[in-house]
Amino acid sequence: MQVLAVSAHRGWLRLDPRTKLLLVTVVNIAALTRVEQTASLVAFVCAALLLASIGSWRALGVQVLLFITCRATQFLGTQVLGGAVWQTVGAVGFFMGNFVTVLTMGVYLVRSTTPSELIEGLRRLRFPDAVVIPLAVMLRFFPTLAEELTAVVQAVSLRRLHPGRWGFLREPLTTVEHIMVPFLVSATRIGDELAASALTRGLGGTRSRTTITDLRFRASDVVGLAMSFLIMLVFVRGVMS
């Protein structure tokens, strides 16, 4: 099982991890701190462009479909259909669309950044180990968790215990028993293994950790900074208006 040594997608727009962290912060602020559509839309477009830059087309298609579905639900609930129930549905669609924006940026960060790059970037920003180690573990936790879920589903299917693609709707208790229970047990084990792997690589040591990661400000980082400035500009204009 791959733990921490996983190569990330490079793509044609290679950003410094510190630039990525700035973008993650800005996107979260624009999408989650104010009920305003324009800033969230600009943030999603920037995150989608970054995801496209690493060639992650399948994930990009899923995120775009989810975002369009949420915004369509919002439009139908607030502009087309009337009543308190549909207004509530539209509001839920709006906030879910904002979470999709944050999720898109998170997918880009996970798929384009190696743990070594993230650790070195945080160390140069003088972050304490109490912040560096959990973030390094989290960076590999979700991809490894997705692989484990796939393995659990395949194992259950081989034993002819899987109720089918739509089995969760037909037999929810069976799905929970055969898939979710072993998956949650595996998730606990994965977290412990990732934490142990991070510590054995010297992350909890008292001496300075050496690295061969090449981090420096490149011309591509200008694009990332321009995206951050654009998102914040739209966000501040929305706040001031």
C-alpha positions as CSV (number, residue, x, y, z in Angstrom):
1,M,0.0,0.0,0.0
2,Q,1.3,3.4,-0.9
3,V,1.7,5.6,2.2
4,L,3.6,8.8,1.9
5,A,5.9,8.3,-1.1
6,V,3.3,9.1,-3.8
7,S,4.3,11.1,-6.8
8,A,1.9,14.0,-7.6
9,H,0.8,15.3,-11.0
10,R,3.0,18.1,-12.2
11,G,1.2,19.5,-15.1
12,W,2.2,22.6,-17.1
13,L,1.4,25.1,-14.3
14,R,3.7,24.1,-11.4
15,L,3.0,26.2,-8.3
16,D,5.0,26.5,-5.2
17,P,3.2,24.8,-2.2
18,R,3.1,28.2,-0.4
19,T,1.3,29.7,-3.4
20,K,-1.2,26.8,-3.3
21,L,-1.8,27.3,0.4
22,L,-2.5,31.0,-0.3
23,L,-5.0,30.0,-3.0
24,V,-6.7,27.5,-0.7
25,T,-7.1,30.1,2.0
26,V,-8.4,32.7,-0.5
27,V,-10.8,30.2,-2.1
28,N,-12.2,29.2,1.3
29,I,-12.7,32.8,2.3
30,A,-14.5,33.7,-0.9
31,A,-16.7,30.6,-0.9
32,L,-17.6,30.2,2.7
33,T,-17.5,33.5,4.6
34,R,-20.3,35.4,2.7
35,V,-23.5,34.7,0.9
36,E,-22.3,36.1,-2.5
37,Q,-22.3,34.2,-5.8
38,T,-19.8,36.1,-7.9
39,A,-16.8,35.6,-5.7
40,S,-17.7,31.9,-5.3
41,L,-18.1,31.5,-9.1
42,V,-14.7,33.2,-9.8
43,A,-13.1,31.0,-7.1
44,F,-14.6,27.9,-8.7
45,V,-13.4,28.9,-12.2
46,C,-9.8,29.4,-10.9
47,A,-9.8,26.1,-9.0
48,A,-11.2,24.3,-12.1
49,L,-8.4,25.8,-14.3
50,L,-5.8,24.7,-11.8
51,L,-7.3,21.2,-11.8
52,A,-7.3,21.2,-15.6
53,S,-3.6,22.2,-15.6
54,I,-2.6,18.9,-14.0
55,G,-4.7,16.9,-16.5
56,S,-7.1,15.6,-14.0
57,W,-10.0,15.6,-16.4
58,R,-12.2,13.0,-14.7
59,A,-12.1,14.8,-11.4
60,L,-12.7,18.1,-13.2
61,G,-15.7,16.8,-15.0
62,V,-17.2,15.5,-11.7
63,Q,-16.7,18.8,-10.0
64,V,-18.1,20.9,-12.8
65,L,-21.2,18.6,-13.0
66,L,-21.7,18.9,-9.2
67,F,-21.3,22.7,-9.3
68,I,-23.7,23.1,-12.2
69,T,-26.3,20.8,-10.5
70,C,-26.0,22.8,-7.3
71,R,-26.4,26.2,-9.0
72,A,-29.3,24.8,-11.1
73,T,-31.0,23.7,-7.9
74,Q,-30.5,27.1,-6.4
75,F,-31.9,28.9,-9.5
76,L,-35.0,26.6,-9.6
77,G,-35.6,26.9,-5.9
78,T,-35.2,30.7,-5.6
79,Q,-36.2,32.1,-9.0
80,V,-38.5,29.6,-10.8
81,L,-40.4,27.7,-8.1
82,G,-42.1,29.3,-5.2
83,G,-42.9,28.4,-1.6
84,A,-40.9,28.0,1.6
85,V,-39.8,24.5,0.8
86,W,-38.3,25.3,-2.6
87,Q,-36.6,28.4,-1.1
88,T,-35.0,26.1,1.4
89,V,-33.9,23.7,-1.4
90,G,-32.5,26.6,-3.3
91,A,-30.5,27.8,-0.3
92,V,-29.1,24.3,0.2
93,G,-28.1,24.2,-3.4
94,F,-26.3,27.5,-3.0
95,F,-24.3,26.4,0.0
96,M,-23.5,23.0,-1.5
97,G,-22.2,24.7,-4.6
98,N,-19.8,26.7,-2.3
99,F,-18.6,23.5,-0.7
100,V,-18.0,22.1,-4.2
101,T,-15.7,25.1,-4.9
102,V,-13.7,24.3,-1.8
103,L,-13.6,20.6,-2.6
104,T,-12.3,21.4,-6.1
105,M,-9.4,23.4,-4.7
106,G,-8.7,20.6,-2.2
107,V,-8.6,18.0,-4.9
108,Y,-6.1,20.1,-6.8
109,L,-3.9,20.5,-3.7
110,V,-3.9,16.8,-3.0
111,R,-3.2,15.7,-6.5
112,S,-0.5,18.3,-7.3
113,T,1.5,18.3,-4.1
114,T,3.8,15.7,-2.6
115,P,4.1,15.4,1.2
116,S,7.8,16.5,0.9
117,E,6.8,19.7,-0.9
118,L,4.1,20.5,1.6
119,I,6.4,19.8,4.6
120,E,9.2,21.9,3.2
121,G,6.8,24.8,2.3
122,L,5.3,24.8,5.8
123,R,8.7,24.6,7.4
124,R,9.9,27.7,5.4
125,L,6.8,29.5,6.6
126,R,7.9,28.7,10.2
127,F,4.9,26.5,11.0
128,P,5.3,24.3,14.1
129,D,5.4,20.5,13.9
130,A,2.0,20.4,15.6
131,V,0.6,21.8,12.3
132,V,3.0,20.3,9.8
133,I,2.6,16.6,10.8
134,P,-1.2,16.5,10.8
135,L,-1.3,18.3,7.4
136,A,1.3,15.9,5.9
137,V,-0.7,12.9,7.2
138,M,-4.0,14.4,5.9
139,L,-2.5,15.0,2.5
140,R,-2.1,11.2,2.0
141,F,-5.0,10.1,4.1
142,F,-7.9,10.9,1.7
143,P,-6.3,9.3,-1.4
144,T,-5.3,6.2,0.5
145,L,-8.8,6.1,2.0
146,A,-10.3,6.2,-1.5
147,E,-8.1,3.3,-2.5
148,E,-9.2,1.3,0.6
149,L,-12.8,1.9,-0.2
150,T,-12.3,0.5,-3.7
151,A,-10.5,-2.5,-2.3
152,V,-13.4,-3.2,0.2
153,V,-16.0,-3.0,-2.5
154,Q,-14.0,-5.3,-4.7
155,A,-13.6,-7.8,-1.9
156,V,-17.3,-7.8,-1.1
157,S,-18.2,-8.2,-4.8
158,L,-15.9,-11.2,-5.1
159,R,-17.8,-12.8,-2.2
160,R,-21.1,-12.0,-3.9
161,L,-22.2,-10.0,-0.9
162,H,-22.5,-6.6,-2.6
163,P,-26.1,-5.8,-3.3
164,G,-25.3,-4.0,-6.6
165,R,-24.7,-0.4,-7.7
166,W,-28.0,0.8,-6.3
167,G,-27.9,-1.5,-3.4
168,F,-27.6,1.3,-0.9
169,L,-31.1,2.5,-1.8
170,R,-32.6,-1.0,-1.8
171,E,-30.8,-2.5,1.1
172,P,-29.1,0.2,3.2
173,L,-28.5,-1.9,6.2
174,T,-26.8,-4.6,4.2
175,T,-24.6,-2.0,2.6
176,V,-23.6,-0.6,5.9
177,E,-22.8,-4.0,7.3
178,H,-20.8,-5.3,4.4
179,I,-19.1,-2.2,3.2
180,M,-19.1,0.7,5.7
181,V,-18.2,-1.3,8.8
182,P,-14.9,-2.8,7.4
183,F,-14.2,0.5,5.6
184,L,-14.4,2.5,8.9
185,V,-12.1,-0.1,10.6
186,S,-9.6,0.2,7.8
187,A,-9.8,4.0,8.0
188,T,-8.7,3.9,11.7
189,R,-5.8,1.6,10.8
190,I,-4.8,3.8,7.8
191,G,-4.6,6.8,10.1
192,D,-2.4,5.1,12.5
193,E,-0.1,3.8,9.7
194,L,0.2,7.2,8.1
195,A,1.1,8.8,11.4
196,A,3.7,6.2,12.1
197,S,5.1,6.5,8.6
198,A,5.4,10.3,9.0
199,L,7.2,10.0,12.4
200,T,9.6,7.4,11.1
201,R,10.7,9.8,8.4
202,G,11.9,12.2,11.0
203,L,9.1,14.6,11.2
204,G,9.0,14.5,15.0
205,G,12.7,14.8,15.5
206,T,14.5,17.7,17.2
207,R,17.1,18.2,14.4
208,S,16.4,20.1,11.2
209,R,15.1,17.8,8.5
210,T,17.0,17.9,5.2
211,T,15.2,17.7,1.9
212,I,16.0,17.6,-1.9
213,T,12.7,19.4,-2.7
214,D,13.3,22.2,-5.1
215,L,11.1,25.1,-3.9
216,R,11.5,28.5,-5.4
217,F,9.4,31.3,-6.9
218,R,8.7,30.6,-10.6
219,A,7.0,32.5,-13.3
220,S,4.0,30.2,-12.9
221,D,3.5,31.4,-9.4
222,V,2.7,34.8,-10.8
223,V,-0.4,33.2,-12.3
224,G,-1.3,31.8,-8.9
225,L,-0.8,35.1,-7.2
226,A,-2.9,36.8,-9.9
227,M,-5.7,34.3,-9.3
228,S,-5.6,35.0,-5.5
229,F,-5.7,38.8,-6.2
230,L,-8.6,38.4,-8.6
231,I,-10.6,36.3,-6.2
232,M,-10.0,38.7,-3.3
233,L,-10.8,41.7,-5.4
234,V,-14.2,40.3,-6.4
235,F,-14.8,39.3,-2.9
236,V,-13.9,42.7,-1.4
237,R,-16.0,44.5,-4.0
238,G,-19.0,42.3,-3.1
239,V,-18.5,43.1,0.6
240,M,-18.2,46.9,-0.1
241,S,-21.3,47.0,-2.4
